[in-house]
Structure formats: structure tokens, C-alpha cells
Amino acid sequence: MDALVSRSLLAEQARREGLADDEAVKARVATAEREVLAQALLEKRLASVVTESALRKRYESSRDALSRRQVRVRQLFVKVPANDEATRNRAWSRMNALQARLAGGEDFEKVAREASEDPVSAGRGGD
């Protein structure tokens, strides 16, 4: 409450000193007014459109459809240097060979453990 009184006193002193007529201050006041009005309008419209009980009802009726689907991501890293074309070509050839092994039915975990250049994911079989 003390801070509010202090702010009011400061604002009144600023008016007495003519700051309310300063163009920069007027622009800041206008910006603040637009922000406050826009926020008030949004709150008014949202309050009349969506209530918490309506949201809860919608959630409950759609709960099964909204449940999170689990996805398993596995990765196999091969470093591809940007500045050495010969090394980059060898890396691409290696990736193609690994992809062919996987397409041929080899176990991803086995291939990742053997070939991934990231020690963490390699140790976990690509997980």
C-alpha cells in the first residue's frame, strides 16, 4: 500500500512539474493505455466465451483422444565433417552402408552399438 501511495505522490509531482505535457511521456502513456485496454478486452471476451467448467467438461469428454502417444526414438550418429570432402564422402558411404544393413533386417540396437560415433547412444543401442 505504501508503494501505491508513493507512486501516486510521484505522479502528482510530475504533473505539477509539467511532465504530463512532455511528448515522450504522452507517447508512453498512450502506449500503456493501448496495452491496458487490449488486455481488458481480451479478458472480457475470454471470460464470456470459455469458462473453467466448460474447459473441464471438454477435457473430460475428450480425455482418451488427448492421451499422449508414446514414441520411441533411436539414433545412430555418424560424424560428417564440413571442411574435408574426401572424409565427408567416406562418412556418407558409411551411412549408406549402415542404412542398407538396417533395411536388410539387422537389429538396430546391434548396429548402433557397433557403429554409432556417439558413445552415449551407442552404449544404449541407439536409445
N, C-alpha and C positions, 0 to 999 in steps of 0.2 A: 504494500500500500504506500509506503514511504517513497518508493521509486516512482510510482504513478504521480504522486503529489509533486515530486521533484521535476518530473518531465513536464507537468502542467505549468509549473512556475517558469521553467526554462523556455517553454513555448511562448508564454505570455511576455517574457522579457524580449524574446526575439521579435515579436510583433511590435513592441514599443520601440525597438531599435530599427524598425523598418525592413527587417529581413523578409517579411511576408511579401514585399513588393519586388524583391530581387528575382530576376528572370530565371536564374538557375534553380532557386528554391521553388518558384512556381512550377517549373517543369518536373521537379522531383515530387511535388505534391500531386500534380496531375497524374504522374505515373503510379504513385501509391494509390490514388483514388481508383484508377482503372483496375489495378490488381485486386483491391478490396471488393469492388463491385462485381468483377468477373467471378471471384471466389464465392461471393454471396449468391450469385445467380446459379452457379454450378451446384452449390449445396442445396438451394431451394428446389432445383429441378430433380436432383438425385433423390432427395428426401421424399418427393412426391411420386417418384417412379419406382424406386426399389427400396423395400423395407427389409430389415434383417429377417423377419419371419418369412417373407417371400423368398429370400435367398436360401434360407434353411430348408424350406419346403421343396424348392427346386433341386437343391443338393440331394436331399433325401430321396427324391423320386429318380434322380439320375446317378445315384451313388455307384451302382455297378458299372455303368458306362464310363464313369470318371476314374475308376480304379486304375492305378498305374500299371502299365505293362512293363514287365522286366525284360531287359535286353542285355545280352552278354556280348561284350566287345573284346575281341582278341586282336593282338597286333604282333607284327613281325617287322623289326626295324632293320633296314639296310641303309648305311650312310652313303649319300650321293654327294661327292664334293662338287662345288660350283666352279672351281677355277682350273681343274685339270680334266680335259676332255677324255683322255685315254682312261683315266681312273673312273670317270663318270660312266663311260661306255661299259666298262667291266662291271660296275655296280648294277647298271640296267640289265646286263646279261644275266647276272646273278639273280636279280629279282624275277626275271622271266623264267629262269630255271626253277626257282622256288615255287612260283605260281604253277608251273607245269607239274611239279611234284604234288602239290595240293589238289590240282584238278584231276590228277591221276588217282586220287583217293588216299594219299598218305595222311596220317594223323597230324592235324595242325599242331597239337601240343609237342609232338616229337620233332617236327620240322622247326618249330620256333625255338625249342631248347638247343637244337644243333646249330641253327643258322642266324638267329636274331643277334644283332650287334648291340642291343640294349641289354646289359646284364640283368637288370631287374625283371623285365618282362620275359627274357629268355629263361631265367630261373623259375618262373611261374608258368612256363609253357605258353607264353603269349597273353596270359591274363594280366 
